[in-house]
Amino acid sequence: MKKYQEQVDVWFKENKWEYWQPLAIVARLFEEGGEFSRLVNHVYGPKKKKVDEVVQDMEEEIGDIIYTLICFANSHNIDLDKAIQKSIDKVVVRDKDRFTKS
């Protein structure tokens, strides 16, 4: 993730852009999450896409979410590699006996 965080940060600096305010980034994150949820519902759920709706790509929607998280992390000096490792470590310990092993 570090290379992507650096790539986004360099791009922002080259364009002399400021990251959005935290609440604006979170609003964008939930907007992107909503688009992803809608797509998942169209593909796997009961709600099928209307004929005139724009075609969406799952990979692109996930990318939009990650990009938004990168913007938030960069604006708060959060290392996403460390963040995901902390979460993985937590889940590995917490869920080690949770599921049946096959």
GUDO-107123 format. One record per residue: x, y, z of N, C-alpha, C in turn; residue number from 0. Coordinates in Angstrom, 2 decimals. Each point is the difference from the previous one (the first is absolute). Layout:
<lumdos>
{lumdo {X; Y; Z}; {X; Y; Z}; {X; Y; Z}; NUM};
...
</lumdos>
This chain:
<lumdos>
{lumdo {0.83; -1.19; 0.00}; {-0.83; 1.19; 0.00}; {0.87; 1.26; 0.00}; 0};
{lumdo {1.21; -0.15; 0.55}; {0.87; 1.17; 0.12}; {0.24; 0.66; -1.36}; 1};
{lumdo {0.24; -0.82; -1.03}; {0.27; 0.60; -1.31}; {-1.22; 0.76; -0.53}; 2};
{lumdo {-1.19; -0.50; 0.30}; {-1.21; 0.70; -0.45}; {-0.22; 1.27; 0.81}; 3};
{lumdo {0.27; -0.07; 1.30}; {-0.12; 1.21; 0.82}; {0.96; 1.08; -0.51}; 4};
{lumdo {1.23; -0.41; -0.32}; {0.99; 0.95; -0.51}; {-0.42; 0.55; -1.36}; 5};
{lumdo {-0.51; -0.87; -0.87}; {-0.43; 0.43; -1.33}; {-1.10; 1.04; 0.09}; 6};
{lumdo {-0.99; -0.24; 0.84}; {-1.10; 0.96; 0.17}; {0.54; 1.30; 0.59}; 7};
{lumdo {0.86; -0.10; 1.00}; {0.53; 1.20; 0.64}; {0.83; 0.85; -0.97}; 8};
{lumdo {0.83; -0.65; -0.81}; {0.78; 0.73; -1.00}; {-0.92; 0.70; -0.98}; 9};
{lumdo {-1.04; -0.70; -0.44}; {-0.95; 0.58; -0.95}; {-0.69; 1.24; 0.59}; 10};
{lumdo {-0.40; -0.11; 1.27}; {-0.63; 1.15; 0.67}; {0.97; 1.17; 0.09}; 11};
{lumdo {1.24; -0.30; 0.39}; {1.00; 1.07; 0.15}; {0.34; 0.64; -1.34}; 12};
{lumdo {0.13; -0.79; -1.05}; {0.28; 0.55; -1.33}; {-1.09; 0.96; -0.46}; 13};
{lumdo {-1.23; -0.30; 0.38}; {-1.14; 0.85; -0.38}; {-0.32; 1.06; 1.03}; 14};
{lumdo {0.80; 0.03; 1.08}; {-0.20; 0.97; 1.09}; {-1.41; -0.09; 0.58}; 15};
{lumdo {-0.47; -1.25; 0.16}; {-1.32; -0.26; 0.56}; {0.12; -0.30; 1.48}; 16};
{lumdo {-1.02; 0.35; 0.72}; {-0.14; -0.38; 1.41}; {-0.94; -1.19; 0.06}; 17};
{lumdo {0.24; -0.88; 0.98}; {-0.98; -1.08; 0.21}; {-1.27; 0.61; 0.55}; 18};
{lumdo {-1.13; -0.62; -0.31}; {-1.27; 0.48; 0.53}; {-0.01; -0.10; 1.51}; 19};
{lumdo {-0.94; 0.69; 0.61}; {-0.19; -0.09; 1.44}; {-0.47; -1.42; 0.37}; 20};
{lumdo {0.28; -0.45; 1.22}; {-0.32; -1.37; 0.40}; {-1.45; -0.41; -0.25}; 21};
{lumdo {-0.95; 0.85; 0.35}; {-1.40; -0.39; -0.19}; {-0.36; -0.11; -1.48}; 22};
{lumdo {0.61; 0.82; -0.83}; {-0.25; -0.09; -1.44}; {0.55; -1.30; -0.56}; 23};
{lumdo {1.18; -0.41; 0.50}; {0.58; -1.26; -0.46}; {-0.87; -1.17; 0.46}; 24};
{lumdo {-0.47; 0.04; 1.22}; {-0.86; -1.08; 0.51}; {-1.31; -0.05; -0.80}; 25};
{lumdo {-0.55; 1.17; -0.34}; {-1.22; 0.03; -0.82}; {0.27; -0.65; -1.36}; 26};
{lumdo {1.16; 0.31; -0.57}; {0.38; -0.61; -1.28}; {0.17; -1.50; 0.15}; 27};
{lumdo {0.61; -0.43; 1.11}; {0.20; -1.43; 0.25}; {-1.34; -0.74; 0.04}; 28};
{lumdo {-0.98; 0.58; 0.68}; {-1.31; -0.66; 0.08}; {-0.74; 0.06; -1.33}; 29};
{lumdo {0.22; 1.04; -0.76}; {-0.57; 0.07; -1.34}; {0.57; -1.12; -0.87}; 30};
{lumdo {1.32; -0.17; 0.05}; {0.65; -1.06; -0.77}; {-0.43; -1.37; 0.51}; 31};
{lumdo {-0.12; -0.14; 1.32}; {-0.47; -1.25; 0.58}; {-1.41; -0.33; -0.45}; 32};
{lumdo {-0.83; 1.03; -0.13}; {-1.36; -0.19; -0.48}; {-0.03; -0.49; -1.44}; 33};
{lumdo {0.90; 0.56; -0.83}; {0.07; -0.44; -1.39}; {0.43; -1.47; -0.08}; 34};
{lumdo {0.97; -0.37; 0.85}; {0.46; -1.38; 0.05}; {-1.13; -0.92; 0.47}; 35};
{lumdo {-0.71; 0.42; 1.04}; {-1.12; -0.80; 0.52}; {-1.08; -0.20; -1.04}; 36};
{lumdo {-0.30; 1.06; -0.71}; {-1.03; -0.09; -1.04}; {0.43; -1.00; -1.08}; 37};
{lumdo {1.27; 0.06; -0.39}; {0.50; -0.92; -1.02}; {-0.06; -1.44; 0.49}; 38};
{lumdo {0.41; -0.25; 1.24}; {-0.05; -1.35; 0.56}; {-1.45; -0.49; 0.03}; 39};
{lumdo {-0.91; 0.88; 0.36}; {-1.42; -0.36; 0.01}; {-0.50; -0.34; -1.41}; 40};
{lumdo {0.49; 0.73; -0.99}; {-0.41; -0.29; -1.39}; {0.54; -1.33; -0.46}; 41};
{lumdo {1.22; -0.33; 0.41}; {0.64; -1.23; -0.47}; {-0.47; -1.21; 0.79}; 42};
{lumdo {-0.12; 0.13; 1.33}; {-0.28; -1.16; 0.85}; {-1.36; 0.05; 0.70}; 43};
{lumdo {-0.63; 1.14; 0.02}; {-1.24; 0.14; 0.74}; {-1.22; -0.01; -0.88}; 44};
{lumdo {-1.13; 0.29; 0.59}; {-1.26; -0.06; -0.73}; {-0.26; 1.23; -0.89}; 45};
{lumdo {0.72; 1.08; 0.27}; {-0.26; 1.24; -0.76}; {0.87; 0.03; -1.25}; 46};
{lumdo {-0.60; -0.20; -1.13}; {0.75; -0.02; -1.25}; {0.11; 1.40; -0.59}; 47};
{lumdo {1.05; 0.22; -0.74}; {0.29; 1.29; -0.62}; {-1.07; 0.36; -1.03}; 48};
{lumdo {-0.37; 1.29; -0.03}; {-0.93; 0.48; -1.01}; {0.73; 0.09; -1.34}; 49};
{lumdo {-0.72; -0.08; -1.05}; {0.58; 0.01; -1.35}; {0.82; 1.27; -0.25}; 50};
{lumdo {-0.47; 1.14; 0.51}; {0.67; 1.27; -0.28}; {1.09; 0.38; 1.03}; 51};
{lumdo {0.28; -0.88; 0.98}; {1.02; 0.30; 1.00}; {1.40; -0.21; -0.57}; 52};
{lumdo {0.91; 0.83; 0.45}; {1.39; -0.08; -0.44}; {0.62; -1.32; 0.44}; 53};
{lumdo {0.78; -0.60; -0.87}; {0.72; -1.23; 0.33}; {1.12; 0.35; 0.97}; 54};
{lumdo {0.10; -0.78; 1.08}; {1.04; 0.23; 1.00}; {0.91; -1.21; 0.06}; 55};
{lumdo {1.22; 0.24; 0.44}; {1.00; -1.04; 0.11}; {0.37; -0.17; 1.47}; 56};
{lumdo {-0.11; -1.20; 0.52}; {0.26; -0.26; 1.42}; {1.41; 0.43; 0.40}; 57};
{lumdo {0.97; -0.33; -0.83}; {1.38; 0.36; 0.28}; {0.16; 1.51; 0.11}; 58};
{lumdo {-0.63; 0.73; -0.90}; {0.08; 1.47; 0.02}; {-0.67; 0.57; 1.25}; 59};
{lumdo {-1.13; -0.57; 0.38}; {-0.69; 0.49; 1.19}; {0.84; -0.23; 1.26}; 60};
{lumdo {0.65; -1.17; 0.09}; {0.89; -0.27; 1.13}; {1.18; 0.98; -0.04}; 61};
{lumdo {0.52; 0.25; -1.18}; {1.09; 0.97; -0.15}; {-0.40; 1.38; 0.47}; 62};
{lumdo {-1.23; 0.42; -0.29}; {-0.48; 1.31; 0.46}; {-0.02; 0.08; 1.52}; 63};
{lumdo {-0.39; -1.09; 0.63}; {-0.01; -0.05; 1.47}; {1.42; 0.10; 0.55}; 64};
{lumdo {0.91; -0.77; -0.59}; {1.39; 0.03; 0.46}; {0.61; 1.38; -0.22}; 65};
{lumdo {-0.25; 0.60; -1.16}; {0.51; 1.35; -0.28}; {-0.47; 0.99; 1.07}; 66};
{lumdo {-1.27; -0.07; 0.34}; {-0.56; 0.91; 1.00}; {0.65; -0.24; 1.36}; 67};
{lumdo {0.21; -1.27; 0.36}; {0.69; -0.31; 1.25}; {1.44; 0.51; -0.01}; 68};
{lumdo {0.65; -0.09; -1.16}; {1.35; 0.54; -0.12}; {0.00; 1.50; 0.25}; 69};
{lumdo {-0.96; 0.70; -0.56}; {-0.09; 1.45; 0.23}; {-0.16; 0.31; 1.48}; 70};
{lumdo {-0.87; -0.75; 0.67}; {-0.19; 0.23; 1.44}; {1.29; -0.31; 0.76}; 71};
{lumdo {0.60; -1.14; -0.32}; {1.23; -0.41; 0.69}; {1.10; 1.02; -0.22}; 72};
{lumdo {0.19; 0.43; -1.24}; {1.04; 0.98; -0.28}; {-0.22; 1.31; 0.75}; 73};
{lumdo {-1.24; 0.41; 0.09}; {-0.28; 1.28; 0.68}; {0.15; -0.10; 1.51}; 74};
{lumdo {0.15; -1.24; 0.52}; {0.17; -0.21; 1.44}; {1.29; -0.74; 0.34}; 75};
{lumdo {0.91; -0.08; -0.97}; {1.29; -0.67; 0.19}; {-0.16; -1.42; 0.55}; 76};
{lumdo {-0.93; -0.74; -0.58}; {-0.23; -1.39; 0.39}; {0.64; -0.89; -1.05}; 77};
{lumdo {0.82; -0.93; 0.44}; {0.65; -0.97; -0.87}; {-0.97; -1.17; -0.19}; 78};
{lumdo {-0.54; -0.14; -1.20}; {-1.00; -1.04; -0.25}; {0.59; -1.40; 0.08}; 79};
{lumdo {1.28; -0.17; -0.27}; {0.62; -1.32; 0.17}; {-0.04; -0.40; 1.47}; 80};
{lumdo {0.32; 0.93; 0.88}; {-0.06; -0.28; 1.44}; {-1.44; -0.23; 0.45}; 81};
{lumdo {-0.91; 0.81; -0.54}; {-1.41; -0.11; 0.39}; {-0.57; -1.37; -0.36}; 82};
{lumdo {0.27; -0.46; -1.23}; {-0.55; -1.30; -0.40}; {0.68; -1.13; 0.77}; 83};
{lumdo {1.28; 0.13; 0.28}; {0.68; -1.04; 0.75}; {-0.56; -0.12; 1.42}; 84};
{lumdo {-0.30; 1.15; 0.61}; {-0.62; -0.02; 1.34}; {-1.34; -0.72; -0.04}; 85};
{lumdo {-0.78; 0.25; -1.04}; {-1.31; -0.65; -0.11}; {0.14; -1.49; -0.24}; 86};
{lumdo {0.93; -0.38; -0.85}; {0.22; -1.43; -0.26}; {0.44; -0.70; 1.28}; 87};
{lumdo {0.96; 0.61; 0.70}; {0.48; -0.60; 1.26}; {-1.14; -0.16; 1.00}; 88};
{lumdo {-0.85; 0.99; 0.10}; {-1.13; -0.04; 0.92}; {-0.95; -1.15; -0.36}; 89};
{lumdo {-0.33; -0.13; -1.27}; {-0.94; -1.03; -0.44}; {0.60; -1.39; 0.17}; 90};
{lumdo {1.28; -0.15; -0.30}; {0.65; -1.30; 0.14}; {-0.08; -0.49; 1.44}; 91};
{lumdo {0.24; 0.88; 0.93}; {-0.06; -0.38; 1.42}; {-1.45; -0.21; 0.43}; 92};
{lumdo {-0.86; 0.94; -0.33}; {-1.39; -0.05; 0.45}; {-0.75; -1.19; -0.58}; 93};
{lumdo {0.24; -0.32; -1.25}; {-0.80; -1.01; -0.70}; {0.70; -1.34; -0.17}; 94};
{lumdo {1.10; -0.23; 0.71}; {0.77; -1.23; -0.22}; {-0.82; -1.26; 0.26}; 95};
{lumdo {-0.95; 0.03; 0.92}; {-0.82; -1.16; 0.30}; {-1.47; 0.20; -0.36}; 96};
{lumdo {-0.27; 1.02; -0.78}; {-1.38; 0.38; -0.29}; {-0.68; -0.90; -1.03}; 97};
{lumdo {0.73; -0.42; -1.00}; {-0.60; -0.75; -1.10}; {0.57; -1.41; -0.02}; 98};
{lumdo {-0.79; -0.92; -0.52}; {0.43; -1.38; -0.14}; {1.08; -0.09; -1.08}; 99};
{lumdo {1.09; -0.68; 0.33}; {1.06; -0.17; -0.99}; {-0.30; -1.23; -0.84}; 100};
{lumdo {0.23; 0.12; -1.30}; {-0.27; -1.15; -0.87}; {1.26; -0.78; -0.29}; 101};
</lumdos>
